[in-house]
Amino acid sequence: MTVVPVHAPAPHVVLLTSPGAGHVLPVAEFATRLAADHGFTATIVTYTNLSSPAHNSPLASLPPCVSVAALPEVPLDDLPADAHVLTRIFTVVNRTLPHLRDLLRSLLDSPSGVAAFLTDMLCPAALAVARELRVPRYVFYTSSLISLVSLLYTPELARTTTCECRYLPEPVVLPGCVPLHGADLVEPVQNRSDPVYPLMVDLGINYLLADGFIVNTFDAMEHETLVAFKELSDRGVYPPVYAVGPFIRSVSADAGCKHSCLRWLDEQPEGSVLYVSFGSGGSLSMEQTAELAAGLEASEQKFLWVVHFPSDKDRSAGYFGTSADHAGNDPLSYLPDGFVERTSGTGLAVPLWAPQVEILNHPAVGGFLSHCGWNSALESAAAGVPMVAWPLFAEQRVNAVLVSSDRVGLALWERPSSATSVDNDGVVVPRGEVAELARELMVGKKGALARKKAGQVRDGAEMALAPGGPQRRALAAVISKWKAPVMTDDNHQPHGGTGAV
């Protein structure tokens, strides 16, 4: 009698991503690498609410073993029109939990089951569903570890203080982190009267439902914080962290055929161009847009500027796409009269989008004026390009403090003298400061030092990604838990909790 071996199906992971390109892109990269390098299959779960085709474009080129499932749309018409972007996201997350539960149950009943459930940093409420179904559960944290530590501290901060964060008399000193002034903490906790504030406190509490944090960072960026966090998790304070970054898109070989800005860069001297971009979600006010344009022109430095539609009301106005509000318009039409023509010999303004990874890795690019979204910070670090930090919203000021600190030295940035954030509540960076920052980064002494440090951070990123490097070891450690045999109870539900502290 011949016995035919039965091969177990490939282990399957489920990854829940929140809306926005900065969240979808690293999840797509992570799922692709799990499939290509470790033999996993995966389901990426998205939200129908708040999503846009542009933000979901990274999902169009996934390998066949990675599928996408969209949770049904839920009503949001009871929210005020000016509700914070995170209020809208958290509302969608909570209202779709029954649909997520149904999806996970159906996947658990499939032959491959669910080896692990990973939720985005903005969706930890979903961890309760995974715990209920006894599925190993992790937070895939797509920003800096220092920002995660600050969010874990938010419930304690809310309990022990009564003033607004921006008015805290002393810096907040967290284990292994650079000191953070109150106004440097994540923007949604700055205003206690905003309905999003208690939701941020709940966010910090819900994180503790995780069996571990999978963080898109690496040792050269956050060594001290990683060491301190490990000590805390070893003592049972927090679940363990796995530093698996940087997860960034690879340079595309055919990008030069897709965008004219790369051909323009081919004609510029090495290291001469300042790249200016505030990410897919950042918006400047009309006044700030004019001052930035005037400052770039006055700096006499070459520049490549990805221009988005301005907004006088919301610095995150582009997060869910603003094209519908500007139908028929070109964002370049909001630039000062004659700016494009006057700077045609030294600069190039591009509407809405450009291939950022290819730009940062182009020899002509010598600096990056950035909002300090974490994807942009990692892409800049991996390319060895120094930055001017210009944070706008969310945790970007936390990231700006980190990348401009003596530990990293990747960016030039000064905290505004006002307690408010840059380009908020009437605070505008004048053209003279813009010109000075651009010149200092591109041809000044501080810029030269930042360029040297950027090269060192790039070497650290390469080391993290190398075979046998710390990123691969961290990823292997958590994957070994997912591939381990899973005990089941009488109802054939897997017992979760692997990796919990």
Backbone torsions as a table, in degrees:
resi	resn	phi	psi	omega
1	MET	NA	128.8	-179.6
2	THR	-93.5	127.9	178.4
3	VAL	-98.0	120.2	178.6
4	VAL	-90.0	120.7	-179.2
5	PRO	-65.3	141.0	177.4
6	VAL	-101.3	118.7	-178.6
7	HIS	-88.1	128.5	177.7
8	ALA	-67.2	144.7	177.5
9	PRO	-64.4	155.6	178.6
10	ALA	-60.5	142.8	178.3
11	PRO	-60.9	143.8	-173.2
12	HIS	-119.6	132.1	176.3
13	VAL	-118.1	150.3	177.5
14	VAL	-116.2	128.3	-177.3
15	LEU	-121.5	117.6	178.5
16	LEU	-95.9	122.5	-179.4
17	THR	-115.8	141.2	175.2
18	SER	-83.3	165.2	179.8
19	PRO	-64.3	159.4	178.2
20	GLY	109.2	137.2	-176.8
21	ALA	-61.1	-34.6	-179.5
22	GLY	-66.3	-15.1	177.8
23	HIS	-103.0	-40.5	-177.2
24	VAL	-68.1	-41.9	-175.1
25	LEU	-60.3	-52.8	-179.7
26	PRO	-64.9	-31.8	176.8
27	VAL	-65.0	-43.0	177.6
28	ALA	-61.8	-42.3	178.7
29	GLU	-64.8	-42.6	-178.5
30	PHE	-64.7	-46.1	179.5
31	ALA	-63.0	-39.3	179.2
32	THR	-62.4	-41.4	-179.4
33	ARG	-72.3	-36.2	175.4
34	LEU	-59.7	-39.0	179.9
35	ALA	-72.1	-48.4	-173.2
36	ALA	-72.7	-39.2	-172.1
37	ASP	-100.2	-18.0	-172.0
38	HIS	-131.9	4.5	173.1
39	GLY	73.4	23.4	179.0
40	PHE	-87.8	156.9	159.9
41	THR	-106.3	159.8	-173.9
42	ALA	-150.2	152.4	169.7
43	THR	-122.4	121.1	173.4
44	ILE	-93.7	124.0	-177.9
45	VAL	-104.0	125.9	-179.5
46	THR	-117.7	173.5	176.6
47	TYR	-108.1	134.7	174.3
48	THR	-68.7	-40.8	175.4
49	ASN	-63.0	142.1	168.0
50	LEU	68.8	0.2	-179.6
51	SER	-88.5	156.7	176.6
52	SER	-135.7	153.1	178.0
53	PRO	-57.0	-37.8	-178.8
54	ALA	-65.2	-43.7	-178.7
55	HIS	-70.1	-28.1	-179.4
56	ASN	-92.1	5.3	-177.5
57	SER	-58.7	-32.1	177.0
58	PRO	-60.4	-18.1	-178.7
59	LEU	-83.2	-4.1	-176.3
60	ALA	-80.7	-14.5	-175.0
61	SER	-124.6	37.6	179.2
62	LEU	-79.6	152.8	175.2
63	PRO	-66.1	160.1	-175.9
64	PRO	-58.7	-28.0	-177.2
65	CYS	-84.1	3.8	174.8
66	VAL	-115.2	116.6	-178.8
67	SER	-107.7	167.4	-179.4
68	VAL	-125.3	133.9	175.4
69	ALA	-127.6	132.3	-179.2
70	ALA	-105.7	128.2	175.6
71	LEU	-72.3	143.0	-174.9
72	PRO	-61.1	156.1	178.1
73	GLU	-68.5	142.9	176.9
74	VAL	-122.6	153.4	-177.3
75	PRO	-70.4	141.5	177.3
76	LEU	-130.0	10.2	-173.2
77	ASP	-70.7	-7.7	176.9
78	ASP	-86.1	-8.4	178.1
79	LEU	-81.3	146.0	176.5
80	PRO	-64.8	152.9	-176.5
81	ALA	-61.3	-29.5	-178.4
82	ASP	-98.6	20.1	179.5
83	ALA	-58.7	140.6	-180.0
84	HIS	-57.9	147.4	-179.2
85	VAL	-55.6	-37.1	-179.8
86	LEU	-74.6	-31.1	173.4
87	THR	-59.4	-42.2	179.0
88	ARG	-65.6	-44.0	-179.6
89	ILE	-63.9	-48.5	-177.9
90	PHE	-63.3	-35.1	177.8
91	THR	-64.5	-43.7	177.5
92	VAL	-62.0	-44.3	-179.5
93	VAL	-57.9	-48.1	-176.9
94	ASN	-69.2	-38.1	-176.8
95	ARG	-76.2	-17.8	178.7
96	THR	-97.6	2.3	-179.0
97	LEU	-56.8	-39.8	176.8
98	PRO	-61.4	-37.3	178.2
99	HIS	-68.7	-37.9	177.0
100	LEU	-64.3	-41.0	178.4
101	ARG	-59.4	-44.7	179.4
102	ASP	-62.9	-41.1	-179.7
103	LEU	-64.7	-46.7	179.9
104	LEU	-62.4	-40.1	178.3
105	ARG	-61.4	-42.0	179.8
106	SER	-65.5	-37.4	178.9
107	LEU	-71.6	-34.9	176.9
108	LEU	-63.9	-30.2	179.5
109	ASP	-82.1	-7.4	179.0
110	SER	-79.4	163.0	-177.5
111	PRO	-57.6	-35.8	-177.2
112	SER	-82.6	-19.3	-179.6
113	GLY	64.7	-155.8	178.3
114	VAL	-134.4	111.7	179.7
115	ALA	-75.9	-31.8	-179.6
116	ALA	-163.1	150.3	175.2
117	PHE	-115.1	126.1	179.5
118	LEU	-117.0	126.8	178.8
119	THR	-112.8	149.0	177.7
120	ASP	-63.7	159.6	-178.8
121	MET	-60.4	-22.9	-179.8
122	LEU	-95.6	1.8	-174.6
123	CYS	-124.2	35.8	-176.2
124	PRO	-68.1	-13.6	174.4
125	ALA	-59.6	-25.8	179.1
126	ALA	-68.9	-16.8	179.1
127	LEU	-62.3	-30.1	-179.7
128	ALA	-63.9	-35.5	177.6
129	VAL	-66.0	-45.7	179.2
130	ALA	-63.1	-38.3	177.7
131	ARG	-64.7	-41.7	178.3
132	GLU	-58.9	-37.6	-179.3
133	LEU	-90.1	3.8	176.3
134	ARG	60.8	43.3	177.8
135	VAL	-104.7	132.6	173.6
136	PRO	-53.5	135.4	-167.7
137	ARG	-135.2	137.2	-176.5
138	TYR	-139.3	155.1	170.4
139	VAL	-99.4	121.8	171.6
140	PHE	-89.8	101.1	-171.9
141	TYR	-93.8	114.4	-170.1
142	THR	-94.5	14.8	176.2
143	SER	-127.3	-164.4	-174.6
144	SER	-72.5	152.5	176.6
145	LEU	-65.5	-35.7	179.7
146	ILE	-61.6	-35.9	178.1
147	SER	-70.6	-34.7	174.7
148	LEU	-62.3	-45.0	179.2
149	VAL	-60.1	-41.1	-179.6
150	SER	-65.7	-36.2	178.5
151	LEU	-71.7	-36.4	175.2
152	LEU	-63.1	-26.9	-179.6
153	TYR	-84.6	-13.4	-174.9
154	THR	-56.3	-45.0	178.1
155	PRO	-58.7	-40.1	177.8
156	GLU	-66.8	-39.8	177.9
157	LEU	-62.8	-41.5	178.7
158	ALA	-65.3	-34.0	-177.2
159	ARG	-75.3	-33.0	-169.9
160	THR	-103.6	-3.9	-179.7
161	THR	-130.7	160.5	177.4
162	THR	-123.8	-18.9	-177.7
163	CYS	-83.4	168.2	173.5
164	GLU	-65.1	145.3	-176.7
165	CYS	-56.1	-38.4	-174.8
166	ARG	-65.2	-16.6	-178.2
167	TYR	-105.2	13.4	176.6
168	LEU	-57.9	131.6	-174.0
169	PRO	-70.5	-25.4	-177.9
170	GLU	-127.1	152.2	176.0
171	PRO	-61.4	151.2	175.0
172	VAL	-87.4	120.1	-179.0
173	VAL	-109.5	110.0	-178.8
174	LEU	-106.3	152.4	-175.1
175	PRO	-54.0	122.8	176.1
176	GLY	73.8	3.9	-175.2
177	CYS	-106.8	153.5	170.7
178	VAL	-66.4	147.0	-179.5
179	PRO	-60.5	140.7	-179.6
180	LEU	-119.3	120.5	170.0
181	HIS	-65.8	156.5	-178.6
182	GLY	-55.3	-38.5	-179.5
183	ALA	-73.0	-8.3	176.9
184	ASP	-87.8	-16.6	-178.4
185	LEU	-66.6	165.1	-174.1
186	VAL	-52.6	136.0	-173.0
187	GLU	-54.1	-38.9	-177.3
188	PRO	-65.1	-15.6	178.9
189	VAL	-96.2	7.1	-177.5
190	GLN	-75.3	-25.0	-172.9
191	ASN	-123.4	104.6	-177.4
192	ARG	-65.6	-24.1	-178.2
193	SER	-82.7	-11.4	179.2
194	ASP	-74.4	136.2	178.9
195	PRO	-57.5	-18.9	-179.9
196	VAL	-75.6	-19.4	-175.0
197	TYR	-59.2	-53.9	178.7
198	PRO	-63.1	-26.1	177.2
199	LEU	-68.5	-34.1	176.7
200	MET	-69.2	-35.6	175.3
201	VAL	-63.3	-44.0	176.8
202	ASP	-61.9	-35.6	178.6
203	LEU	-57.3	-48.8	179.7
204	GLY	-61.3	-35.6	178.3
205	ILE	-71.6	-42.1	-177.8
206	ASN	-65.7	-27.5	177.7
207	TYR	-56.0	-31.2	-175.8
208	LEU	-72.8	-5.7	173.8
209	LEU	-77.4	-10.5	-175.2
210	ALA	-77.9	153.0	170.5
211	ASP	-84.3	-13.5	179.4
212	GLY	178.4	164.0	177.6
213	PHE	-114.1	123.2	174.9
214	ILE	-101.6	109.5	-166.5
215	VAL	-113.5	134.7	-179.4
216	ASN	-82.6	69.1	179.1
217	THR	-144.2	177.8	178.8
218	PHE	-150.9	166.4	-167.6
219	ASP	-60.2	-41.1	-176.4
220	ALA	-65.5	-21.6	178.6
221	MET	-89.8	-36.4	-170.3
222	GLU	-141.9	47.5	-174.9
223	HIS	-58.5	-53.3	-175.4
224	GLU	-62.9	-37.5	-179.6
225	THR	-68.9	-39.2	177.5
226	LEU	-62.8	-42.9	179.5
227	VAL	-62.8	-46.4	-178.2
228	ALA	-66.1	-38.3	-179.1
229	PHE	-66.8	-37.9	177.8
230	LYS	-62.3	-39.8	178.3
231	GLU	-62.3	-40.5	179.0
232	LEU	-66.7	-43.0	-179.6
233	SER	-69.5	-33.7	176.5
234	ASP	-63.4	-27.9	179.0
235	ARG	-89.6	0.0	177.7
236	GLY	85.2	10.7	-179.5
237	VAL	-73.4	-45.1	-178.5
238	TYR	-131.1	157.1	168.9
239	PRO	-61.8	159.3	-177.2
240	PRO	-69.9	156.6	176.9
241	VAL	-112.5	141.4	176.9
242	TYR	-120.3	111.2	-178.2
243	ALA	-85.4	100.7	-172.5
244	VAL	-110.2	11.6	-176.9
245	GLY	-91.7	176.8	2.1
246	PRO	-87.0	127.6	172.3
247	PHE	-93.1	100.3	-179.7
248	ILE	-133.7	155.4	179.8
249	ARG	-66.0	140.1	177.3
250	SER	-74.4	155.2	176.7
251	VAL	-64.2	131.0	-179.2
252	SER	-87.2	131.2	-177.3
253	ALA	-68.3	-27.4	-176.3
254	ASP	-104.5	14.4	-178.6
255	ALA	-63.4	-30.1	-179.7
256	GLY	-62.2	-23.9	178.8
257	CYS	-84.6	-7.7	-172.1
258	LYS	-105.5	-23.5	-175.2
259	HIS	-139.8	130.7	-175.6
260	SER	-69.2	-21.9	-177.5
261	CYS	-64.4	-29.5	178.2
262	LEU	-69.8	-35.9	175.7
263	ARG	-68.0	-35.2	174.7
264	TRP	-63.8	-42.1	178.3
265	LEU	-62.3	-33.3	179.5
266	ASP	-58.4	-24.4	-176.9
267	GLU	-92.0	-1.5	-175.9
268	GLN	-101.3	150.6	178.6
269	PRO	-62.7	155.7	-178.3
270	GLU	-60.6	133.1	175.8
271	GLY	66.7	18.7	-172.2
272	SER	-98.7	-12.2	-169.4
273	VAL	-105.8	132.2	172.2
274	LEU	-92.9	119.0	177.7
275	TYR	-88.7	130.7	-175.8
276	VAL	-123.3	118.4	178.3
277	SER	-157.7	139.4	179.2
278	PHE	-110.7	26.5	175.8
279	GLY	77.0	-179.9	-176.8
280	SER	-76.0	-19.6	-174.7
281	GLY	-108.5	-16.2	-173.6
282	GLY	-76.9	140.8	177.2
283	SER	-133.8	138.7	173.9
284	LEU	-100.7	156.0	174.3
285	SER	-70.1	166.5	176.9
286	MET	-59.1	-44.8	-179.4
287	GLU	-63.9	-43.6	-179.4
288	GLN	-67.2	-35.6	176.3
289	THR	-60.3	-43.3	179.5
290	ALA	-65.7	-40.3	179.7
291	GLU	-68.6	-38.7	177.0
292	LEU	-62.7	-45.6	179.4
293	ALA	-60.0	-46.4	-179.6
294	ALA	-64.0	-37.8	179.3
295	GLY	-67.9	-41.8	176.6
296	LEU	-61.7	-41.5	179.4
297	GLU	-64.4	-43.7	-178.0
298	ALA	-70.1	-24.5	-178.1
299	SER	-68.4	-23.9	-177.8
300	GLU	62.3	23.2	175.4
301	GLN	-100.4	148.2	174.9
302	LYS	-67.9	143.1	-178.3
303	PHE	-146.8	152.8	170.7
304	LEU	-126.4	113.4	-171.2
305	TRP	-117.2	121.0	172.9
306	VAL	-88.1	111.1	-170.6
307	VAL	-98.7	128.9	175.0
308	HIS	-110.3	167.0	177.2
309	PHE	-64.9	137.6	178.7
310	PRO	-76.6	161.5	174.9
311	SER	-147.6	126.7	177.4
312	ASP	-86.7	-3.7	-174.6
313	LYS	-110.1	-30.9	-167.7
314	ASP	-147.6	118.2	179.2
315	ARG	-72.1	-13.2	176.6
316	SER	-106.7	23.9	-172.7
317	ALA	-61.4	-26.7	-179.3
318	GLY	-85.1	-0.1	-172.5
319	TYR	-60.1	-42.3	179.5
320	PHE	-103.8	14.0	179.6
321	GLY	89.7	135.3	-177.4
322	THR	-122.7	8.1	-174.7
323	SER	-61.6	-34.2	-178.6
324	ALA	-65.5	-30.7	180.0
325	ASP	-77.8	-13.7	-177.2
326	HIS	-127.0	38.0	-175.5
327	ALA	-54.9	130.4	177.1
328	GLY	83.6	-4.2	-178.2
329	ASN	-101.5	159.7	175.6
330	ASP	-112.0	128.9	179.6
331	PRO	-57.3	-26.8	178.5
332	LEU	-66.4	-20.8	179.6
333	SER	-70.2	-13.8	178.7
334	TYR	-89.1	-4.1	177.3
335	LEU	-76.1	157.7	-179.1
336	PRO	-56.1	147.7	-179.6
337	ASP	-56.0	128.5	175.9
338	GLY	81.8	-3.1	-176.0
339	PHE	-61.8	-48.3	-177.6
340	VAL	-60.5	-42.0	-178.4
341	GLU	-69.5	-43.4	-177.2
342	ARG	-66.6	-30.5	-176.1
343	THR	-101.1	11.2	-175.4
344	SER	-61.8	-23.4	179.7
345	GLY	-82.6	-19.9	-176.3
346	THR	-121.5	-19.8	-174.0
347	GLY	-135.1	166.7	177.1
348	LEU	-140.0	123.8	175.7
349	ALA	-103.0	127.8	-175.6
350	VAL	-118.0	130.9	-179.7
351	PRO	-78.5	128.5	163.7
352	LEU	71.7	-46.0	-172.8
353	TRP	-151.6	147.5	172.6
354	ALA	-152.0	156.0	-177.6
355	PRO	-74.3	91.7	-168.1
356	GLN	-63.5	-44.3	-178.6
357	VAL	-60.5	-43.1	178.9
358	GLU	-66.2	-37.3	178.7
359	ILE	-64.4	-49.7	-177.2
360	LEU	-63.8	-27.9	179.0
361	ASN	-92.8	4.6	177.9
362	HIS	-79.0	136.9	-177.5
363	PRO	-58.7	-25.5	-176.9
364	ALA	-74.4	-18.0	-175.2
365	VAL	-86.5	124.8	-178.3
366	GLY	-118.7	-1.0	-179.9
367	GLY	-166.9	163.2	-174.1
368	PHE	-141.2	115.4	170.6
369	LEU	-90.5	111.9	-165.6
370	SER	-132.7	151.9	174.5
371	HIS	-75.1	-8.0	179.6
372	CYS	69.1	29.6	161.6
373	GLY	-60.1	146.7	-169.7
374	TRP	-66.2	-36.1	176.3
375	ASN	-59.4	-44.5	179.9
376	SER	-64.9	-40.4	178.7
377	ALA	-62.4	-42.7	179.1
378	LEU	-67.5	-40.8	179.4
379	GLU	-64.6	-38.6	177.0
380	SER	-66.7	-42.7	179.5
381	ALA	-63.4	-44.8	-178.3
382	ALA	-66.2	-26.6	178.5
383	ALA	-90.1	-8.8	-179.4
384	GLY	72.0	33.5	-177.4
385	VAL	-107.6	122.9	179.1
386	PRO	-73.2	160.3	-172.2
387	MET	-127.3	157.5	155.8
388	VAL	-104.5	122.1	-177.9
389	ALA	-86.1	128.9	-179.8
390	TRP	-137.0	73.6	-175.2
391	PRO	-69.6	147.7	-177.8
392	LEU	-119.3	-46.7	-174.1
393	PHE	-156.8	-177.9	178.4
394	ALA	56.2	-132.9	-177.2
395	GLU	-96.3	16.9	-173.0
396	GLN	-66.1	-30.6	177.0
397	ARG	-69.9	-35.4	174.6
398	VAL	-59.9	-46.5	179.1
399	ASN	-62.8	-38.3	-179.8
400	ALA	-63.8	-40.9	177.0
401	VAL	-60.2	-43.7	-178.3
402	LEU	-63.8	-54.0	-172.1
403	VAL	-71.6	-18.0	177.7
404	SER	-98.3	-0.9	-179.3
405	SER	-74.1	165.9	177.6
406	ASP	-63.2	-25.6	-179.9
407	ARG	-63.2	-42.6	-174.8
408	VAL	-105.1	-49.6	175.9
409	GLY	65.6	23.3	-175.5
410	LEU	-83.3	-20.2	-170.8
411	ALA	-134.4	155.7	169.4
412	LEU	-98.5	130.4	176.9
413	TRP	-166.1	140.0	172.1
414	GLU	-122.4	133.3	174.7
415	ARG	-60.7	136.1	175.5
416	PRO	-60.2	147.0	179.0
417	SER	-66.8	-28.5	176.6
418	SER	-72.2	153.9	176.6
419	ALA	-73.8	-13.4	179.7
420	THR	-88.0	165.9	-178.8
421	SER	-76.6	159.0	174.9
422	VAL	-55.5	137.5	175.3
423	ASP	62.2	32.3	178.3
424	ASN	-134.3	145.1	178.4
425	ASP	53.3	39.5	174.9
426	GLY	86.2	-2.1	178.1
427	VAL	-80.7	118.0	-176.6
428	VAL	-124.6	136.2	175.0
429	VAL	-78.7	115.8	-176.0
430	PRO	-72.9	161.3	-175.4
431	ARG	-58.4	-34.2	179.8
432	GLY	-63.4	-41.7	178.1
433	GLU	-67.9	-38.0	176.8
434	VAL	-60.0	-47.6	-179.1
435	ALA	-62.9	-40.6	-179.6
436	GLU	-65.7	-43.2	178.7
437	LEU	-63.5	-42.7	-179.8
438	ALA	-62.7	-44.5	180.0
439	ARG	-66.6	-41.0	-177.9
440	GLU	-63.5	-42.2	-179.8
441	LEU	-67.1	-42.7	-171.9
442	MET	-82.8	-36.9	-174.2
443	VAL	-133.8	2.7	-177.0
444	GLY	-92.9	174.1	-178.8
445	LYS	-68.6	-41.5	178.9
446	LYS	-64.5	-37.4	177.9
447	GLY	-65.3	-37.7	178.8
448	ALA	-64.4	-39.9	178.3
449	LEU	-67.0	-42.1	177.9
450	ALA	-63.4	-35.4	179.2
451	ARG	-65.7	-39.2	177.7
452	LYS	-64.7	-44.9	179.2
453	LYS	-64.9	-35.7	178.9
454	ALA	-62.0	-37.5	176.7
455	GLY	-63.6	-37.8	178.8
456	GLN	-68.6	-39.7	178.1
457	VAL	-66.6	-38.5	176.4
458	ARG	-59.4	-42.3	177.7
459	ASP	-62.1	-36.7	177.6
460	GLY	-66.6	-36.5	177.1
461	ALA	-66.4	-42.0	178.2
462	GLU	-63.2	-38.2	178.4
463	MET	-66.0	-39.9	179.8
464	ALA	-62.3	-36.3	-175.4
465	LEU	-87.4	-10.8	-176.2
466	ALA	-67.9	154.0	175.0
467	PRO	-55.0	128.7	-177.5
468	GLY	80.6	1.3	-179.3
469	GLY	-73.0	171.8	-175.3
470	PRO	-62.2	-33.9	178.3
471	GLN	-62.0	-47.5	-177.7
472	ARG	-66.0	-35.5	177.8
473	ARG	-67.1	-41.7	178.9
474	ALA	-64.4	-42.2	179.5
475	LEU	-65.7	-40.9	179.3
476	ALA	-63.3	-35.3	-178.8
477	ALA	-64.3	-43.0	-178.8
478	VAL	-77.7	-33.9	179.2
479	ILE	-65.6	-34.6	179.3
480	SER	-60.9	-30.5	177.1
481	LYS	-70.6	-39.0	-178.1
482	TRP	-71.1	-29.8	-178.2
483	LYS	-87.9	-7.9	-179.5
484	ALA	-68.7	149.8	176.9
485	PRO	-57.3	138.3	-177.4
486	VAL	-107.2	123.7	175.9
487	MET	-74.5	146.8	178.6
488	THR	-124.8	155.3	177.3
489	ASP	-91.8	-170.2	-175.0
490	ASP	-66.1	-20.8	178.3
491	ASN	-93.9	10.0	177.5
492	HIS	63.0	29.5	174.7
493	GLN	-97.5	133.0	-179.3
494	PRO	-67.2	142.9	175.7
495	HIS	-83.4	120.3	-178.1
496	GLY	-90.4	-161.0	176.5
497	GLY	94.4	2.0	-179.9
498	THR	-64.3	135.3	178.3
499	GLY	89.5	-4.5	-177.9
500	ALA	-71.3	147.6	177.8
501	VAL	-90.7	NA	NA
